Amino acid sequence: MSTTFFILLQLSILAYALVAGVFLAFSDFIMRSLALTGGAGGVEAMQVINREVFRWVFMALFLGMAAVSLVIVGYGATNLAHPSGGMILLAGLLYLIGCFGVTVFFNVPMNEALAGMNLSEDATRAYWTRTYLPRWTFWNTVRTLACGASAALLLFGLLSMTQAQAAALQDVVR
């Protein structure tokens, strides 16, 4: 493994963990706090959050890791002879499916529906409390777990690979 790719994998572990941390904050206390605002306040705050997320580091990290995950999957797929290859492959797939895919197919459509709603309408409050809060939080928790598992699998895969390489190097030296 090249030094550049080794560093990319290390940075990817951190990035997966950072994305998981953001999602964890939402599932753990942000959504619960927004729910306690009485409807319109939570809806308005979430509408603002959903607009602002596109302008900051998080979106670059989130989207960038989708692209990097494709590289990680490719590397894992070409190194399946070693157990670490499977862990690395699974780490990338978990991010792509459990984080990026869930975002695209579940969280974003709910965000778009919420964005077009009027704060003063009863239908908005009903959607917010009966649909958006429980479903969005559920899918967000799925994203949290997928990102955390991706970080762990990539870490374990990288450790396994470096241990195998160190053992092989020791055999050559002997």
RAHUMO-V350824 format. One record per residue. N is the residue number from 0. RES is the residue in one small letter. BURIAL is # if it has 9 or more other ideal C-beta (glycine too) atoms within 8 Angstrom, else .. Layout:
N|RES|BURIAL  N|RES|BURIAL
//
This chain:
0|m|.  1|s|.  2|t|.  3|t|.  4|f|#  5|f|#  6|i|.  7|l|#  8|l|#  9|q|#  10|l|.  11|s|#  12|i|#  13|l|#  14|a|#  15|y|#  16|a|#  17|l|#  18|v|#  19|a|#  20|g|.  21|v|#  22|f|#  23|l|#  24|a|#  25|f|#  26|s|#  27|d|.  28|f|.  29|i|.  30|m|#  31|r|.  32|s|.  33|l|#  34|a|#  35|l|.  36|t|#  37|g|.  38|g|#  39|a|#  40|g|#  41|g|#  42|v|#  43|e|#  44|a|#  45|m|#  46|q|#  47|v|.  48|i|.  49|n|#  50|r|#  51|e|.  52|v|#  53|f|.  54|r|.  55|w|.  56|v|.  57|f|#  58|m|#  59|a|.  60|l|#  61|f|#  62|l|.  63|g|#  64|m|#  65|a|#  66|a|.  67|v|#  68|s|#  69|l|#  70|v|#  71|i|#  72|v|#  73|g|.  74|y|#  75|g|#  76|a|#  77|t|.  78|n|#  79|l|#  80|a|.  81|h|#  82|p|.  83|s|#  84|g|#  85|g|#  86|m|#  87|i|#  88|l|#  89|l|#  90|a|#  91|g|#  92|l|#  93|l|#  94|y|#  95|l|#  96|i|#  97|g|#  98|c|#  99|f|#  100|g|#  101|v|#  102|t|#  103|v|.  104|f|.  105|f|#  106|n|#  107|v|#  108|p|.  109|m|#  110|n|#  111|e|.  112|a|#  113|l|#  114|a|#  115|g|.  116|m|#  117|n|.  118|l|.  119|s|.  120|e|.  121|d|.  122|a|.  123|t|#  124|r|#  125|a|#  126|y|#  127|w|#  128|t|#  129|r|.  130|t|#  131|y|#  132|l|#  133|p|.  134|r|#  135|w|#  136|t|#  137|f|.  138|w|#  139|n|#  140|t|#  141|v|#  142|r|#  143|t|#  144|l|#  145|a|#  146|c|#  147|g|#  148|a|#  149|s|#  150|a|#  151|a|.  152|l|#  153|l|#  154|l|#  155|f|#  156|g|#  157|l|#  158|l|.  159|s|#  160|m|#  161|t|.  162|q|.  163|a|#  164|q|#  165|a|.  166|a|.  167|a|.  168|l|.  169|q|.  170|d|.  171|v|.  172|v|.  173|r|.
//
